[in-house]
């Protein structure tokens, strides 16, 4: 397709400027409509497949997809969240992190950035959000990372802090695994075989195991009293998230803590100490207004890992940022 463009000699600056057409893409070699078509195709196919199908260079396909994602963000508008989830992702080996902020009410990522997971990097989000929108924030969901909490308290002091259930249960799973390792070390070599290979059975909920897994679990718990006590305590702890009143939740924790006496489960005792240090942020889940879909953050992390695998070899962080921010947005 050939189109004549008018060229204007500007008397003000002395430069020659070409006419801009609204239907042209960032490059004058393709239209916006074609760029958006290519970008939409890339949402379900790899860049290489789309380039091969349309006989284009993969860099051209990448630029078109980025145009499409920028248009997605432009159409959705600037975020004004009231409930956010904070988490970090690793972008490469060597503890290189970026922070991801999600709007939990609308189910979308709204910010990706920072240089690490420090308080200074977290402050960049609040600066970009602005003090007016920060004042309207009512709930911040996070793991127990101190830098995130300090930044939230400093920039949105009126917002409640809620620690993510999945991270708390992950800490309990780590305590269960440490008990398993201790029991393995204490046993003679010839008696360790019945514990080896059962790590994920002990970490799984009993209702999620198949018939074979339940039989193996029953045999294992019958053979080791310490693992049996640790597993029963792990299974019963999930009741904490069903309480609607903080006093009832605290009573449950006290009873659960008293069950540890005489059990010699040091990792569980350390887990309880961690709970007591962060109790205000954990018990905040009892309030009805704090009942938000916490699973979105973990689901978003899974999506990001898929994006990183599909984009293996690319070093463009802006491309990754756009993919993360648009992965939960509808196509147009």
Secondary structure by P-SEA (a helix, b strand, c coil): cbbbbbbbbccccccccccccccccccccccaaaaaaaaaaaccccaaaaaaaacccaaaaaaaaaaaaaaaaaaaccccccbbbbbccccccccbbbbbbbccccccccccccccccaaaaaaaaaaacaaaaaaccbbbbcccaaaaaaaaaccccbbbbccaaaaaaaaaaaaaaaaaaaaaaccccccccccccccccccccccccaaaaaaaaaaaaacaaaaaaaaaaaacccccccccaaaaaaaaaaaaaaaccccaaaaaaaaaaaaaaccccccccccccccccaaaaaaaaaaaaaaaaacccccaaaaaaaaaccccccc
